[in-house]
Amino acid sequence: QDAIDRKEKRSETFKTAVHGLETDTPALKTEELGRRAPQWVRDNLVTMCMRCKEPFNAITRRRHHCRACGYVVCARCSDYKAELQYDGNRPNRVCQECYIFLTGHTVLEDREGKHKGILEKGAAEVSSRSLLCSSLQLLDKNGKGGTRGWFVIPQDDPLVLYIYAAPQDVRAHTSIPLLGYQVRDMPQSESRHLFQLAQSRQVFTFVADTEELKRRWMRALARSAAGITHPQEEEEEEEE
């Protein structure tokens, strides 16, 4: 099952990288909440609660779906009941935000005014307005193993590479400021398409799914590392 899940994730994220962000889970409009059944966000597209951003685990923090918006949330964030019109006005499990909207009731834990940290940018939202996004593998220091993730260079923050564990996560795992890095091409090794980001003693080695995707990432990273934030700036640099 784990192998099947990994294959599905790879195929979905690569399709997104090639064709642009085409999510299979369009968000309902606010006025449609409770009136129309949502399309659920798939479990394997998130690694953390889409409301409180706490990571899921098999024992203490399991995945649940809000029946109003379709988000994947933890038990604490979905411990609410609201009547949903599309289900004959029967009470259904919903997240805190949908509960407040549908019932008009307030709750003690209102995090609406909480300041968002630099990593608290939703992957789907950032990817829809990105210079480039796709699934990549980041190798460990010995180059033998590594983890797969969802990588994004946002349009509104084009000098930073954001790394998510999954393409629908609501918080980035980490980020890399790109200014000043060098982009290095690496020969293909065992059908792996490798490239690097290097600055002083800091080196990151990536694996792309295809040679074309590797070239796209190398171009995008090189522009960001040089401080080029708009296509027209790149054209001016080339003319000079």
C-alpha distance (Angstrom), angle and dihedral (degrees) to the residues before:
residue distance angle dihedral
Q1 . . .
D2 3.79 . .
A3 3.80 90.4 .
I4 3.82 90.4 49.1
D5 3.82 91.4 50.4
R6 3.81 91.8 49.9
K7 3.81 92.1 49.4
E8 3.82 91.7 49.6
K9 3.79 91.2 49.0
R10 3.80 92.3 49.7
S11 3.80 93.6 49.2
E12 3.80 93.2 46.7
T13 3.78 96.6 46.7
F14 3.80 93.3 45.5
K15 3.80 90.7 50.2
T16 3.79 87.7 53.6
A17 3.79 91.9 50.0
V18 3.80 93.5 51.7
H19 3.79 100.4 40.4
G20 3.79 100.7 29.5
L21 3.76 127.1 -106.7
E22 3.78 106.5 -37.3
T23 3.79 103.9 162.4
D24 3.78 118.2 -159.4
T25 3.80 89.5 -146.9
P26 3.81 109.6 64.6
A27 3.79 111.7 -169.6
L28 3.78 118.4 -114.6
K29 3.76 118.2 -116.8
T30 3.78 113.6 -108.1
E31 3.79 93.1 -109.2
E32 3.83 89.8 53.7
L33 3.82 95.4 57.7
G34 3.79 108.8 120.8
R35 3.79 92.4 2.7
R36 3.79 97.6 75.8
A37 3.79 129.3 34.1
P38 3.81 110.8 -108.5
Q39 3.78 125.1 -130.5
W40 3.79 105.0 -114.5
V41 3.79 121.4 -122.4
R42 3.79 105.5 -119.1
D43 3.80 116.8 -106.9
N44 3.80 94.5 -127.9
L45 3.82 92.5 56.6
V46 3.80 94.8 68.2
T47 3.80 134.8 50.0
M48 3.80 97.3 -175.6
C49 3.81 139.4 40.7
M50 3.81 109.0 -79.4
R51 3.82 90.3 -140.2
C52 3.83 110.1 39.2
K53 3.84 94.9 20.2
E54 3.81 94.1 -133.7
P55 3.85 113.1 146.5
F56 3.78 118.5 -106.4
N57 3.79 123.3 -119.8
A58 3.80 133.4 179.2
I59 3.79 97.0 -108.8
T60 3.80 118.1 27.7
R61 3.81 102.5 21.4
R62 3.79 113.9 35.8
R63 3.79 130.2 175.4
H64 3.80 121.9 -97.0
H65 3.81 132.0 169.8
C66 3.77 125.4 -127.4
R67 3.82 105.2 -128.6
A68 3.80 91.1 -148.1
C69 3.84 105.0 48.9
G70 3.83 101.6 13.1
Y71 3.81 95.4 -125.8
V72 3.81 120.2 150.0
V73 3.80 106.2 -118.1
C74 3.79 139.7 166.2
A75 3.80 124.6 -105.7
R76 3.82 93.4 -100.2
C77 3.81 93.0 52.9
S78 3.82 93.0 46.0
D79 3.79 98.6 44.6
Y80 3.81 92.2 116.9
K81 3.80 136.2 95.6
A82 3.79 127.1 -147.5
E83 3.78 133.5 169.0
L84 3.80 111.7 -108.7
Q85 3.79 120.0 -154.8
Y86 3.82 94.7 -149.7
D87 3.83 89.3 58.0
G88 3.78 96.7 51.4
N89 3.83 92.6 -88.6
R90 3.79 90.8 -68.3
P91 3.83 117.4 151.7
N92 3.80 112.4 -97.4
R93 3.79 135.7 -177.9
V94 3.82 109.8 -93.9
C95 3.79 138.0 168.9
Q96 3.78 122.7 -102.3
E97 3.81 95.2 -101.9
C98 3.80 93.5 51.5
Y99 3.81 90.8 44.5
I100 3.81 91.0 56.1
F101 3.82 92.0 46.7
L102 3.81 96.4 45.1
T103 3.81 98.8 42.0
G104 3.80 103.4 26.9
H105 3.80 88.8 -132.5
T106 3.79 121.8 134.4
V107 3.81 125.4 -136.9
L108 3.77 131.1 -149.7
E109 3.80 95.3 -117.4
D110 3.78 103.1 63.3
R111 3.79 108.8 164.2
E112 3.81 95.4 169.9
G113 3.79 93.2 112.2
K114 3.79 94.9 46.4
H115 3.80 113.2 126.4
K116 3.79 112.8 -115.3
G117 3.78 117.7 -125.7
I118 3.79 123.4 -133.5
L119 3.83 91.8 -96.1
E120 3.80 95.5 46.0
K121 3.79 96.1 97.3
G122 3.79 117.0 122.8
A123 3.80 112.4 -117.3
A124 3.81 95.3 -137.5
E125 3.80 93.7 48.6
V126 3.81 93.5 45.6
S127 3.81 92.7 44.3
S128 3.80 92.1 53.8
R129 3.82 88.1 59.9
S130 3.79 99.6 36.3
L131 3.79 136.9 125.4
L132 3.80 87.6 -139.6
C133 3.80 136.3 -12.0
S134 3.78 134.2 173.2
S135 3.75 145.8 127.3
L136 3.82 115.1 -74.2
Q137 3.77 136.7 166.2
L138 3.81 119.3 -123.1
L139 3.81 110.6 -153.7
D140 3.77 123.5 -142.5
K141 3.80 122.3 -116.5
N142 3.80 95.3 -84.5
G143 3.82 91.2 49.7
K144 3.79 94.3 -129.3
G145 3.77 102.4 99.5
G146 3.75 138.3 16.3
T147 3.75 146.8 149.5
R148 3.77 130.9 -89.3
G149 3.77 119.6 -130.6
W150 3.79 147.5 154.3
F151 3.83 113.2 -90.3
V152 3.81 124.3 -161.7
I153 3.82 137.8 179.1
P154 3.84 103.5 -163.9
Q155 3.78 121.7 -144.3
D156 3.80 91.2 -132.4
D157 3.82 92.6 48.7
P158 3.82 103.0 30.9
L159 3.81 97.2 161.8
V160 3.81 94.7 62.5
L161 3.82 132.0 72.0
Y162 3.80 112.6 -146.2
I163 3.80 119.5 -156.3
Y164 3.81 121.0 -156.0
A165 3.78 127.4 -177.0
A166 3.83 90.4 -136.1
P167 3.84 135.6 10.6
Q168 3.81 95.8 -110.7
D169 3.81 98.6 43.8
V170 3.79 115.6 128.4
R171 3.80 95.2 -145.0
A172 3.79 131.2 46.0
H173 3.80 118.2 -121.2
T174 3.81 92.5 -141.7
S175 3.81 142.5 -29.7
I176 3.81 136.9 -136.3
P177 3.85 121.0 -148.4
L178 3.81 101.4 -136.6
L179 3.81 102.9 -163.2
G180 3.80 111.1 117.4
Y181 3.80 97.3 12.6
Q182 3.79 122.3 129.2
V183 3.80 120.7 -134.0
R184 3.79 113.9 -139.1
D185 3.78 128.1 -165.6
M186 3.80 116.5 -140.1
P187 3.81 129.0 -162.3
Q188 3.76 117.1 -101.5
S189 3.78 110.2 -91.7
E190 3.81 122.1 -164.5
S191 3.81 91.2 -22.2
R192 3.82 89.8 -52.0
H193 3.79 118.4 132.9
L194 3.82 104.1 -140.6
F195 3.80 134.4 -172.7
Q196 3.80 135.7 159.3
L197 3.78 143.7 -141.7
A198 3.79 111.4 -149.4
Q199 3.79 135.9 -179.4
S200 3.79 121.8 161.9
R201 3.83 105.1 -47.3
Q202 3.80 94.1 -20.5
V203 3.82 111.6 101.0
F204 3.82 128.2 171.5
T205 3.81 119.4 -168.8
F206 3.81 119.3 -158.5
V207 3.80 134.5 -170.2
A208 3.81 119.8 -151.1
D209 3.80 125.2 -161.6
T210 3.80 94.2 -124.5
E211 3.79 138.9 16.5
E212 3.81 90.5 -115.8
L213 3.81 91.8 54.4
K214 3.79 90.1 47.5
R215 3.83 91.1 54.4
R216 3.80 91.5 48.5
W217 3.80 91.0 52.8
M218 3.80 92.8 46.5
R219 3.82 91.1 53.1
A220 3.81 93.5 46.1
L221 3.80 93.7 46.6
A222 3.81 92.6 46.5
R223 3.82 90.8 53.8
S224 3.79 92.4 49.2
A225 3.81 92.7 45.1
A226 3.81 88.7 53.9
G227 3.80 91.8 50.0
I228 3.82 94.3 -110.5
T229 3.78 106.2 148.2
H230 3.82 101.8 167.5
P231 3.84 132.2 44.1
Q232 3.80 91.7 -124.2
E233 3.80 90.4 58.8
E234 3.79 89.4 56.3
E235 3.81 90.6 51.9
E236 3.81 90.9 51.7
E237 3.82 90.9 50.0
E238 3.81 90.6 52.0
E239 3.82 92.3 49.8
E240 3.81 91.6 52.1
